[in-house]
Amino acid sequence: MLTQDLTIRVNVGMGNTDPESRIEKLLFGVKSTSELPKMAGRLKSEEVSNEIFGMLGYKDASRFYRNDEEQAKYEEENPQQPPLEIQVKREELKIRDGDNKSRHQREIMKLEKEAQLEFARLAIEKGFNYDQLMQQLGISQRDDRTKRDVAAASNVTKMSEARVKREVSSGI
Protein backbone atom coordinates (compact mmCIF):
# COMPACT_ATOMS: atom_id res chain seq x y z
CA MET A 1 0.00 0.00 0.00
CA LEU A 2 2.89 2.32 0.60
CA THR A 3 4.08 1.99 -2.97
CA GLN A 4 0.69 2.60 -4.55
CA ASP A 5 -0.67 5.94 -5.67
CA LEU A 6 -3.39 7.35 -3.42
CA THR A 7 -5.86 10.09 -4.03
CA ILE A 8 -6.86 12.10 -0.97
CA ARG A 9 -9.66 14.59 -0.94
CA VAL A 10 -9.67 17.26 1.80
CA ASN A 11 -12.79 19.34 2.21
CA VAL A 12 -11.78 22.51 4.07
CA GLY A 13 -13.59 25.81 3.60
CA MET A 14 -11.81 29.11 3.07
CA GLY A 15 -10.36 30.50 6.26
CA ASN A 16 -10.91 27.39 8.37
CA THR A 17 -7.22 27.11 9.03
CA ASP A 18 -6.95 30.75 10.17
CA PRO A 19 -7.83 30.97 13.90
CA GLU A 20 -8.78 34.64 13.68
CA SER A 21 -11.40 34.07 11.00
CA ARG A 22 -12.71 30.99 12.85
CA ILE A 23 -13.11 33.09 16.01
CA GLU A 24 -14.84 35.86 14.05
CA LYS A 25 -17.26 33.31 12.58
CA LEU A 26 -17.95 31.82 16.01
CA LEU A 27 -18.58 35.21 17.57
CA PHE A 28 -20.79 36.22 14.66
CA GLY A 29 -22.82 33.06 15.14
CA VAL A 30 -23.10 33.56 18.91
CA LYS A 31 -24.14 37.19 18.47
CA SER A 32 -26.66 36.36 15.78
CA THR A 33 -28.29 33.56 17.74
CA SER A 34 -28.30 35.49 21.03
CA GLU A 35 -30.47 38.13 19.36
CA LEU A 36 -33.17 35.51 18.78
CA PRO A 37 -36.01 35.42 21.33
CA LYS A 38 -35.19 33.45 24.50
CA MET A 39 -31.73 32.46 23.28
CA ALA A 40 -29.48 34.95 25.12
CA GLY A 41 -30.16 33.32 28.49
CA ARG A 42 -29.40 29.87 27.14
CA LEU A 43 -25.85 30.63 26.01
CA LYS A 44 -23.18 28.42 27.58
CA SER A 45 -20.56 31.11 27.97
CA GLU A 46 -18.02 28.72 29.48
CA GLU A 47 -18.24 26.49 26.40
CA VAL A 48 -17.89 29.47 24.08
CA SER A 49 -14.80 30.68 25.93
CA ASN A 50 -13.33 27.15 25.86
CA GLU A 51 -13.93 26.98 22.10
CA ILE A 52 -12.29 30.37 21.52
CA PHE A 53 -9.21 29.47 23.55
CA GLY A 54 -9.12 26.09 21.85
CA MET A 55 -8.97 27.86 18.49
CA LEU A 56 -6.09 29.91 19.83
CA GLY A 57 -4.18 26.76 20.68
CA TYR A 58 -4.94 26.38 24.38
CA LYS A 59 -6.56 23.36 26.01
CA ASP A 60 -9.44 25.45 27.35
CA ALA A 61 -10.17 28.74 29.12
CA SER A 62 -9.72 27.41 32.68
CA ARG A 63 -6.24 28.82 32.86
CA PHE A 64 -7.56 32.34 32.28
CA TYR A 65 -10.92 32.34 34.09
CA ARG A 66 -11.95 31.36 37.62
CA ASN A 67 -14.27 28.40 38.11
CA ASP A 68 -17.43 28.81 40.23
CA GLU A 69 -15.70 27.93 43.52
CA GLU A 70 -12.77 30.25 42.87
CA GLN A 71 -15.15 33.03 41.85
CA ALA A 72 -17.25 32.60 45.02
CA LYS A 73 -14.10 32.76 47.16
CA TYR A 74 -12.85 35.82 45.25
CA GLU A 75 -16.17 37.65 45.65
CA GLU A 76 -16.20 36.83 49.35
CA GLU A 77 -12.69 38.21 49.81
CA ASN A 78 -13.28 41.21 47.51
CA PRO A 79 -16.86 42.42 47.92
CA GLN A 80 -18.10 44.29 44.89
CA GLN A 81 -18.52 48.02 45.38
CA PRO A 82 -21.80 49.46 44.16
CA PRO A 83 -21.57 51.62 41.05
CA LEU A 84 -20.36 55.18 41.53
CA GLU A 85 -23.84 56.59 40.85
CA ILE A 86 -25.33 54.59 43.71
CA GLN A 87 -22.49 55.59 46.04
CA VAL A 88 -23.11 59.25 45.19
CA LYS A 89 -26.87 58.88 45.77
CA ARG A 90 -26.26 57.19 49.14
CA GLU A 91 -23.99 60.04 50.20
CA GLU A 92 -26.65 62.54 49.09
CA LEU A 93 -29.23 60.65 51.15
CA LYS A 94 -26.94 60.75 54.20
CA ILE A 95 -26.53 64.49 53.75
CA ARG A 96 -30.28 64.94 53.36
CA ASP A 97 -30.87 62.83 56.45
CA GLY A 98 -28.42 65.00 58.40
CA ASP A 99 -30.17 68.13 57.10
CA ASN A 100 -33.55 66.71 58.12
CA LYS A 101 -32.26 65.92 61.62
CA SER A 102 -30.79 69.39 62.07
CA ARG A 103 -34.00 70.96 60.73
CA HIS A 104 -35.92 68.78 63.16
CA GLN A 105 -33.78 70.03 66.06
CA ARG A 106 -34.26 73.65 64.96
CA GLU A 107 -38.03 73.15 64.82
CA ILE A 108 -38.05 71.64 68.30
CA MET A 109 -36.03 74.56 69.65
CA LYS A 110 -38.33 77.01 67.88
CA LEU A 111 -41.41 75.33 69.35
CA GLU A 112 -39.82 75.38 72.80
CA LYS A 113 -39.09 79.12 72.50
CA GLU A 114 -42.62 79.79 71.24
CA ALA A 115 -44.05 77.84 74.18
CA GLN A 116 -41.87 79.81 76.61
CA LEU A 117 -43.00 83.04 74.97
CA GLU A 118 -46.66 82.04 75.26
CA PHE A 119 -46.15 81.13 78.92
CA ALA A 120 -44.50 84.50 79.49
CA ARG A 121 -47.48 86.28 77.86
CA LEU A 122 -49.85 84.25 79.99
CA ALA A 123 -47.83 85.13 83.10
CA ILE A 124 -48.09 88.84 82.25
CA GLU A 125 -51.85 88.53 81.69
CA LYS A 126 -52.31 86.80 85.04
CA GLY A 127 -49.94 89.12 86.85
CA PHE A 128 -47.32 86.49 87.64
CA ASN A 129 -43.71 86.27 86.74
CA TYR A 130 -42.63 83.32 84.55
CA ASP A 131 -41.42 81.13 87.44
CA GLN A 132 -44.61 81.71 89.44
CA LEU A 133 -46.72 80.75 86.41
CA MET A 134 -44.70 77.57 85.92
CA GLN A 135 -45.23 76.70 89.60
CA GLN A 136 -48.92 77.57 89.34
CA LEU A 137 -49.31 75.30 86.29
CA GLY A 138 -47.18 72.55 87.86
CA ILE A 139 -44.58 72.65 85.14
CA SER A 140 -40.87 72.71 85.91
CA GLN A 141 -38.60 74.62 83.55
CA ARG A 142 -36.66 71.53 82.48
CA ASP A 143 -39.87 69.64 81.56
CA ASP A 144 -41.60 72.40 79.61
CA ARG A 145 -41.66 70.45 76.37
CA THR A 146 -45.20 69.56 75.60
CA LYS A 147 -46.19 66.10 74.47
CA ARG A 148 -47.50 67.62 71.26
CA ASP A 149 -44.11 69.10 70.35
CA VAL A 150 -42.31 65.85 71.05
CA ALA A 151 -44.88 63.82 69.10
CA ALA A 152 -44.70 66.20 66.13
CA ALA A 153 -40.92 66.11 66.09
CA SER A 154 -40.96 62.32 66.37
CA ASN A 155 -43.36 62.03 63.44
CA VAL A 156 -41.17 64.27 61.28
CA THR A 157 -38.17 62.07 62.06
CA LYS A 158 -40.07 58.86 61.34
CA MET A 159 -41.30 60.21 58.01
CA SER A 160 -37.76 61.28 57.04
CA GLU A 161 -36.31 57.91 57.99
CA ALA A 162 -39.02 56.06 56.06
CA ARG A 163 -38.37 58.20 52.98
CA VAL A 164 -34.61 57.62 53.18
CA LYS A 165 -35.11 53.86 53.58
CA ARG A 166 -37.52 53.82 50.66
CA GLU A 167 -35.07 55.69 48.43
CA VAL A 168 -32.14 53.48 49.44
CA SER A 169 -34.13 50.28 48.89
CA SER A 170 -35.29 51.45 45.47
CA GLY A 171 -31.63 51.66 44.43
CA ILE A 172 -31.37 55.39 43.90
C-alpha positions as CSV (number, residue, x, y, z in Angstrom):
1,M,0.0,0.0,0.0
2,L,2.9,2.3,0.6
3,T,4.1,2.0,-3.0
4,Q,0.7,2.6,-4.6
5,D,-0.7,5.9,-5.7
6,L,-3.4,7.4,-3.4
7,T,-5.9,10.1,-4.0
8,I,-6.9,12.1,-1.0
9,R,-9.7,14.6,-0.9
10,V,-9.7,17.3,1.8
11,N,-12.8,19.3,2.2
12,V,-11.8,22.5,4.1
13,G,-13.6,25.8,3.6
14,M,-11.8,29.1,3.1
15,G,-10.4,30.5,6.3
16,N,-10.9,27.4,8.4
17,T,-7.2,27.1,9.0
18,D,-6.9,30.7,10.2
19,P,-7.8,31.0,13.9
20,E,-8.8,34.6,13.7
21,S,-11.4,34.1,11.0
22,R,-12.7,31.0,12.9
23,I,-13.1,33.1,16.0
24,E,-14.8,35.9,14.0
25,K,-17.3,33.3,12.6
26,L,-18.0,31.8,16.0
27,L,-18.6,35.2,17.6
28,F,-20.8,36.2,14.7
29,G,-22.8,33.1,15.1
30,V,-23.1,33.6,18.9
31,K,-24.1,37.2,18.5
32,S,-26.7,36.4,15.8
33,T,-28.3,33.6,17.7
34,S,-28.3,35.5,21.0
35,E,-30.5,38.1,19.4
36,L,-33.2,35.5,18.8
37,P,-36.0,35.4,21.3
38,K,-35.2,33.4,24.5
39,M,-31.7,32.5,23.3
40,A,-29.5,34.9,25.1
41,G,-30.2,33.3,28.5
42,R,-29.4,29.9,27.1
43,L,-25.8,30.6,26.0
44,K,-23.2,28.4,27.6
45,S,-20.6,31.1,28.0
46,E,-18.0,28.7,29.5
47,E,-18.2,26.5,26.4
48,V,-17.9,29.5,24.1
49,S,-14.8,30.7,25.9
50,N,-13.3,27.1,25.9
51,E,-13.9,27.0,22.1
52,I,-12.3,30.4,21.5
53,F,-9.2,29.5,23.6
54,G,-9.1,26.1,21.9
55,M,-9.0,27.9,18.5
56,L,-6.1,29.9,19.8
57,G,-4.2,26.8,20.7
58,Y,-4.9,26.4,24.4
59,K,-6.6,23.4,26.0
60,D,-9.4,25.4,27.4
61,A,-10.2,28.7,29.1
62,S,-9.7,27.4,32.7
63,R,-6.2,28.8,32.9
64,F,-7.6,32.3,32.3
65,Y,-10.9,32.3,34.1
66,R,-11.9,31.4,37.6
67,N,-14.3,28.4,38.1
68,D,-17.4,28.8,40.2
69,E,-15.7,27.9,43.5
70,E,-12.8,30.2,42.9
71,Q,-15.1,33.0,41.9
72,A,-17.2,32.6,45.0
73,K,-14.1,32.8,47.2
74,Y,-12.9,35.8,45.2
75,E,-16.2,37.6,45.6
76,E,-16.2,36.8,49.4
77,E,-12.7,38.2,49.8
78,N,-13.3,41.2,47.5
79,P,-16.9,42.4,47.9
80,Q,-18.1,44.3,44.9
81,Q,-18.5,48.0,45.4
82,P,-21.8,49.5,44.2
83,P,-21.6,51.6,41.0
84,L,-20.4,55.2,41.5
85,E,-23.8,56.6,40.8
86,I,-25.3,54.6,43.7
87,Q,-22.5,55.6,46.0
88,V,-23.1,59.3,45.2
89,K,-26.9,58.9,45.8
90,R,-26.3,57.2,49.1
91,E,-24.0,60.0,50.2
92,E,-26.7,62.5,49.1
93,L,-29.2,60.7,51.2
94,K,-26.9,60.8,54.2
95,I,-26.5,64.5,53.7
96,R,-30.3,64.9,53.4
97,D,-30.9,62.8,56.5
98,G,-28.4,65.0,58.4
99,D,-30.2,68.1,57.1
100,N,-33.5,66.7,58.1
101,K,-32.3,65.9,61.6
102,S,-30.8,69.4,62.1
103,R,-34.0,71.0,60.7
104,H,-35.9,68.8,63.2
105,Q,-33.8,70.0,66.1
106,R,-34.3,73.6,65.0
107,E,-38.0,73.1,64.8
108,I,-38.0,71.6,68.3
109,M,-36.0,74.6,69.6
110,K,-38.3,77.0,67.9
111,L,-41.4,75.3,69.3
112,E,-39.8,75.4,72.8
113,K,-39.1,79.1,72.5
114,E,-42.6,79.8,71.2
115,A,-44.0,77.8,74.2
116,Q,-41.9,79.8,76.6
117,L,-43.0,83.0,75.0
118,E,-46.7,82.0,75.3
119,F,-46.2,81.1,78.9
120,A,-44.5,84.5,79.5
121,R,-47.5,86.3,77.9
122,L,-49.9,84.2,80.0
123,A,-47.8,85.1,83.1
124,I,-48.1,88.8,82.2
125,E,-51.8,88.5,81.7
126,K,-52.3,86.8,85.0
127,G,-49.9,89.1,86.9
128,F,-47.3,86.5,87.6
129,N,-43.7,86.3,86.7
130,Y,-42.6,83.3,84.5
131,D,-41.4,81.1,87.4
132,Q,-44.6,81.7,89.4
133,L,-46.7,80.8,86.4
134,M,-44.7,77.6,85.9
135,Q,-45.2,76.7,89.6
136,Q,-48.9,77.6,89.3
137,L,-49.3,75.3,86.3
138,G,-47.2,72.6,87.9
139,I,-44.6,72.6,85.1
140,S,-40.9,72.7,85.9
141,Q,-38.6,74.6,83.5
142,R,-36.7,71.5,82.5
143,D,-39.9,69.6,81.6
144,D,-41.6,72.4,79.6
145,R,-41.7,70.5,76.4
146,T,-45.2,69.6,75.6
147,K,-46.2,66.1,74.5
148,R,-47.5,67.6,71.3
149,D,-44.1,69.1,70.4
150,V,-42.3,65.8,71.1
151,A,-44.9,63.8,69.1
152,A,-44.7,66.2,66.1
153,A,-40.9,66.1,66.1
154,S,-41.0,62.3,66.4
155,N,-43.4,62.0,63.4
156,V,-41.2,64.3,61.3
157,T,-38.2,62.1,62.1
158,K,-40.1,58.9,61.3
159,M,-41.3,60.2,58.0
160,S,-37.8,61.3,57.0
161,E,-36.3,57.9,58.0
162,A,-39.0,56.1,56.1
163,R,-38.4,58.2,53.0
164,V,-34.6,57.6,53.2
165,K,-35.1,53.9,53.6
166,R,-37.5,53.8,50.7
167,E,-35.1,55.7,48.4
168,V,-32.1,53.5,49.4
169,S,-34.1,50.3,48.9
170,S,-35.3,51.4,45.5
171,G,-31.6,51.7,44.4
172,I,-31.4,55.4,43.9
